[in-house]
C-alpha cells in the first residue's frame, strides 16, 4: 500500500487534464460538491475493498476541483478588443528584462476607454529600451497599443493566453515611448519588496560582470533569463545545459549544502561549542533558511518550489533525526504543486523537474549501495564523486528526453558529457560564487563572489561551445504527440516506482510514447490566429513565408515544430508575391484589404485556398475551394492545411468553435510588434 501511494499524483494529473480539456468552464459549486461527496463516500467505505477505487476517484476529483478553484480565484477581466494608442496608468509590479527591450507588468491599471469593472488586474507592456530609473512600485503613465491575450500559434500549440491568465495578466501590448513616472514607490507588499531586491541584485551583477557572463550569472542567482543573448541561450540549449539557467534542484541543493557544511565547519572550530551544541541541527536550520532566501530571490519558479519542498524534508529529517529524501517526498511535492497551482502541469519546468528528480531518486534508491563506497580514502571519494555525477547526468538526461523533445523539438546528443563537465564546476565554483556574493553583498564586498561566479560561467560557456562543436551534437525532431508524452511519463513512473523486474516494461512504454513523433503529419500551410502570418512548405521540404516575417514569434514556433531553423526567402521559391497578394501552389494570400480589384479577382479564381486577414463575403467569393478569412479565424483560431489525394485536410485550434474558458477572448488584432520586441 505504501508503494501504491507513490502513484497518487497520477489520478490528480488526470483530473487536472480533464478540467483544462473542457470547451466550457464547469460550475465551481458542482466540482466542489462532487469532491465533498466523494470524500464522504471514501470515509464510509474506508474499511471495505472499495476504498481503493473510491480513493482514486477522490484524487481525480481533487485535481479537477483544484483547477476550477484556482481559475475562480484568479478571475481577472480580459481585454476583448484592441486599443490603439490608449493611455494606461498603472503601478510597476514586475520588470522583465529582455535581450532587446523590456516588458513591464503594471498592476491596478487605469485604461482609457475601459470601464473599471472590465479592467484586468494586470497588463504587460513591451518597450524597446530599459531605463535604470524604473523601479517596482512606481506609478507610471504611458500611451500603448493594447491587445487581447495571444492565442495558440497552431492547433495543439502552447496556450499563451492560459499561461498569462494565471499570472493575472489580462492584456498585452507595446509602447513606442518610455513611460512617464507620475509617483514614486508607495507602500510595497512583501512580494514587491522581494522582487525589487531581486531586480537590484540582477542589475548589480550585470554592471560588475558585463557581457553574457553577467546576464547568465543574474539568471542563476535571481532568475532573470530575459537579457541573455540568444546566441548564449542556443549554446546552452544545444549542449544540454539549459537547465543551468532554471533555478532548480541543482542550484538550491548546492546552495543549501554549501551553507550546511560551511556552518558546521565553522562551529566545529570551537571544540567546546562543537561538544555542547547540536552543530548538525544548527547547520541544517541555517541551510534551510538559506534555501528559503534563495527560493525568494529566484522568483519562486516551479522547479525551485519543488526543490525547496524536498530540501525542507531532507533538512527537516536532520532536525528530527529522520531520513528526509525519498520517492515519498517527491510525491508530496508533486501533490502540493498540482493542487495549489494545477496549471503548472502544462509547463516544461514542472515536467522536466519532476521527471529528472524521479529518475535520480529512483536510481539511488535502487543502486545506491553499488554507486557509493563508504571506505577507501581520497581516491575512493573522487571515484564516488565521478560515479555520482555520471549516474545523475545519465538519469536526468534520459528521463527528460521525451519532455525536451515535446517542448523544444530538439535533443542534445552529448548532454551527458556536458553535464559531467559542468556539474563539478557548478558545485566547486559557480554556486559558491552565488552564495558568497549574496552573503557579502550587504557589506559591499560582493565582488569577491562575482570573481568566482564570472570565471565559472565563462568556463561553462567554453564547455558548452566545445560540446556543440561535436558532429551531430543537436538533433532537431518534430515533437511527440501530447498523448505520446503522457505515455512516456507513465512509462517513466512505471520504471521508477515498480520494484520487481516487471518495471522494465516501462522502457517500451517510454519508447512507444517517443515514437509517436513518427505519426506527425507535416503541414503544407500554417496560418496563425489573425491571418497575418502565413507559411507554406516548398517542393524541397523547407518553408517560406507568404505573409509576415520569419523572425516573428509564430513563424519561429512553426519552424521549431518541424525541426527546422529558418525559412527559405520567397525569392528562392516558386512563390509570386506582390504588395497586394502572394500566389504559391494554387494558394492565394491577400495582403492589402484596400485594393478591391485584387480582392475581386482573387475571389473569381478557382484556387485551392484563399487566405485573407479581414472579413470576406463568402457569397461574393465563389471561386476558391477553401476560404479562410477573419471570421473563420476568430471562430476556429489558428489553422494548418495538408494537401492529400483525398483533398485538403484542415486542422484548427478550436475545431468545433472557440472554447469558452475564462482566458479565451476574440483575438481580433495582431500584435506582431510586441513579438518582434521579444
Steps between C-alpha positions, in 0.01 A plus 500: 500500500791735577640446152157549349476843663790618283261488202260750656613795279383308190123516567541862612666579165214321322255727680701812417523390136125432487427849633724683254377293203140623534356734238294692757566595859333255741291613797724560799243386753444176308874415504533574873177316584612191304833501685329534838254223417780268393689585819201401714464178302870427549465533879198268503672235285852531642491158668363322193660374180348793311725754668767485227276584200316762707833651611616517138173671403551742790847593373369551145226728632757679718706586191188612314378714791849649549494628143151643540576669832830641375332649192223648714751662735688665210184640337666791323308685226661487156552751223253393230579747222804695383569844641719711276714760674309460827608696807589250774593579857615229739745395767814317391460153645773320306795599282571228247825578318539361149794477261342779295288718721295461817156382601329674792211334679267771632261422783177684583495666158266776388446467125350767279173374350468198733250496786643425848304174530643385165860598578748213550683453827830536314615581146839444335653769280813452289753778444797521266733632769575479872546783749677423830280768658202264475429319824229278640227696673520810279176632356551563127297627207554398138326495165505149358339264254304251710371164379324192627701199616676311218341175390688179404710552187393161359256219578621321811753775568587651835216707646664832587167652597452240772855552626456877524154471653638307796750782548196732530603670175194592295657684208830552321630782288796714402603863520729702276597745776612444861245552777463818700557454872211669682574377854789330674474179699209481739428236760649186347375154582748239624505334158569833327782577742656161431463547123654848524796355689533222240506754220761718673724196555469409131587857398805496729624173351460620144675826587806326652509209255433647155414273212332159493672391823313765698169417336541128573619566855189710565284221355657242732466728803169684466337320205514784244560309177359758257816709442714199403600532131335246272841368392586395857150363559532285188848387605379379839182349353680307227759366743239376748589763761192721481394366840785703646293812430191366679550517874405151616627205703864536401519866596288485815657175617853628450422832670347324800788249510765771486339686791449177696861384477643850545301567818581156639871548422507841669323367809741208522794743530395566861530164682284604796223619272529191282461275806220687676283608205322290236713646221345278234150623579613863519665464159182340363288790629738754342501309172120486499483876553752550219291279269189707580684825426632359173148386404367852556793659318446267203143621450337177627504299172336156498828296498632705792177444694527126444864510605425702812234251609751218465773700678246570774442128547873418486608765750186448704603136523836612638323713762284210619762228440313341212580423138352779289543426130298228331252442222228578754646848542487555126140375492398749767674784315316407178164486679560838661575673170221323310239598756621856560605590143342238270582702187868426565446146365507640146833676545838361398640591843263266684535216252878502478568576865290215635602248235871564563464486879287184482765322295791617718333403829394163356853426377654571839223316682557190290874511424638734764689228683689416178567862406638610836785342696534621858869413546818538299663839549540796263489306175182328609338838568605615153357180354173545692472857375566404135261204507233712669526774237486244218199319648318827568572640152394183320182462705400867460583516128317182401197562722442851369564414132129449409408829666790685337386374161139594573572853622806596294500266196868422547731268691858557613686183401796566731310650791639236737859600411420868541341443840789287622728793417283776645340351813835483688564855382162606638569329832854631548497843334164635376271434797763595761531825305121551516486433875809711573374797298160497675657468845753780439262734315373680815865588579582621147750216446297303247768530232694222675212269419458654154855398410423132561162529335629671186785253453268206553248626244775567246633145542146364470449686170834366376390143584167557325678634194725197480208256534291673232798492262486119495333346193134422556490681833141617450215300348200697374183291500124558488348461846319190626122535525347613833374146553848371421651728761245381758584141407871569548430651840299195600781272380755698701292468816454128437876457457584697814222401740463126433765297680452161334654411166173589334621860543693450173164515324534875545773515235279394203223726635739797494622399154143476373428849628809647333423310181178695457713765333494264200124555479558868437343617175696787350267797427520672164369833628506673842261789573506678834188614682468841336610404147797736493758223514481237223773245429498230227715196427711508186585216261824417685331468841604843628257778588453850364306795638208608281401770745676638805860470614699185568639650821151549645410283798235289322729423205784396731265269691385340172855439384603347833198268490630360170860471618623791285706807581399754237265565210596527133456853353215521248739615227662155514169317447228490237288744700391810308442782747406864463394757756135404446510119479718191503446193277657164578393146402137597433489696826409869499587720797352850491711770662319833448128532581478843339546373142151394388608389154757257639247357743233454235746337260616257769143409591427419137800265458462127558780476755529219751527743792440873544632654822419853617543670837176701468135406455384374160147445377494129414212545256707747301807277509392177324827413327732350769431148621594605856458852635671600825424856606485703822167351605625143456815574699311670783270198526755220468837661573828403334487257204729248336430358154625179343445411134423133435356297215165505679499879529607760754532388863429793731599514867376781722591618847130482591337243266144546626511870589703729720509350848329698773760501774582802720832552318353485148392823329470592130851581379395761249821690447857412431776572747797423277689803625511358852615164367777680314612665824513157661 
